[in-house]
Amino acid sequence: MASGGAPRLAAGMLVSALIRRAEEKGGSGVVLARGDSTAGALLIQLAERGRPGPLLERRLDPEGRYRWSPTGPDADSDRGDYIARRRRGDPDLWVIELDLSDAMALVEEIAG
């Protein structure tokens, strides 16, 4: 249970929900790296028509609610190294890519 009393989705369920919603909205979603199905951290690479957008991470705010925060380098060429370093330090980390118009609205819709 979240400290605010709302139940949290398991990481694997959240990933499935995000990919399913992206596909329902005419986009696509793919798991780039599978993490722990229950409590793994989550990075999302947003894209639109194959052009990389922001890299987001799910983090707890001071009230115990998950929020999506920008993370990692802005340059696409540096992201692979960043993600590899994060996965070495946290093998439970999920990495997914969502490719659709207004992907940010989708991740905000499903806070997790």
C-alpha positions in Angstrom: 0.0 0.0 0.0 1.2 3.5 -0.8 1.6 5.7 2.2 -1.3 7.7 0.9 -3.5 4.6 1.2 -3.9 4.0 -2.6 -2.6 0.6 -3.8 0.3 0.6 -6.2 0.4 -1.4 -9.4 3.2 -4.0 -9.6 5.8 -2.9 -12.0 5.1 -5.6 -14.6 1.4 -4.7 -14.5 2.1 -1.0 -15.0 4.4 -1.8 -18.0 1.6 -4.0 -19.5 -0.9 -1.2 -19.0 1.3 1.4 -20.5 2.0 -0.7 -23.6 -1.7 -1.7 -24.0 -2.8 2.0 -23.7 -0.2 3.1 -26.2 -1.4 0.5 -28.7 -5.1 1.5 -28.1 -4.2 5.1 -29.0 -2.6 4.0 -32.3 1.0 3.9 -31.1 3.4 1.2 -30.0 5.2 0.1 -26.9 8.1 -2.2 -26.4 10.0 -3.6 -23.4 13.7 -2.8 -23.9 14.8 -4.3 -20.6 12.7 -6.4 -18.3 13.0 -5.7 -14.6 11.5 -7.1 -11.4 7.8 -7.8 -12.0 6.7 -6.6 -8.6 8.8 -3.7 -7.5 11.3 -2.8 -10.3 12.0 0.9 -11.0 10.8 2.1 -14.4 12.4 4.3 -17.2 10.3 5.3 -20.2 11.8 6.5 -23.4 9.1 8.6 -25.1 9.1 8.8 -28.9 7.0 10.1 -31.7 7.2 8.5 -35.1 10.6 7.1 -34.2 12.1 10.4 -33.0 13.3 10.1 -29.4 11.6 12.4 -26.8 12.2 12.7 -23.1 13.4 9.9 -20.9 11.3 9.6 -17.8 11.6 7.9 -14.5 8.9 6.9 -12.0 9.7 8.4 -8.6 7.8 8.8 -5.3 7.0 12.3 -4.3 7.0 13.4 -0.6 3.3 12.5 -0.3 4.0 8.9 -1.4 2.5 9.2 -4.9 4.4 8.3 -8.0 5.3 11.0 -10.5 7.1 10.9 -13.8 10.3 13.0 -13.8 12.8 13.7 -16.6 16.0 11.9 -16.2 19.3 11.1 -17.9 21.1 12.9 -20.7 19.2 15.0 -23.3 21.4 13.7 -26.1 20.1 10.5 -27.6 23.6 9.3 -28.3 24.4 9.3 -24.5 21.2 7.5 -23.4 22.3 4.0 -24.2 25.3 4.4 -21.9 23.2 6.0 -19.2 20.6 3.2 -19.4 23.4 0.5 -19.3 24.9 2.1 -16.2 21.6 2.3 -14.5 20.9 -1.4 -15.3 24.3 -2.5 -14.0 23.5 -0.7 -10.7 19.9 -1.9 -10.6 19.2 -5.1 -12.6 15.5 -4.9 -11.5 15.1 -1.7 -13.6 12.5 -1.8 -16.4 13.1 0.2 -19.6 10.3 0.6 -22.1 9.7 2.8 -25.1 6.4 4.3 -26.0 6.1 5.7 -29.5 2.9 7.7 -30.1 1.6 11.2 -30.4 1.3 12.9 -27.0 3.0 10.1 -25.1 3.4 12.4 -22.1 -0.4 12.6 -21.7 -0.5 8.8 -21.6 2.2 8.4 -18.9 0.5 11.1 -16.8 -2.8 9.2 -17.2 -1.3 6.1 -15.7 0.8 7.3 -12.8 1.2 3.9 -11.2 
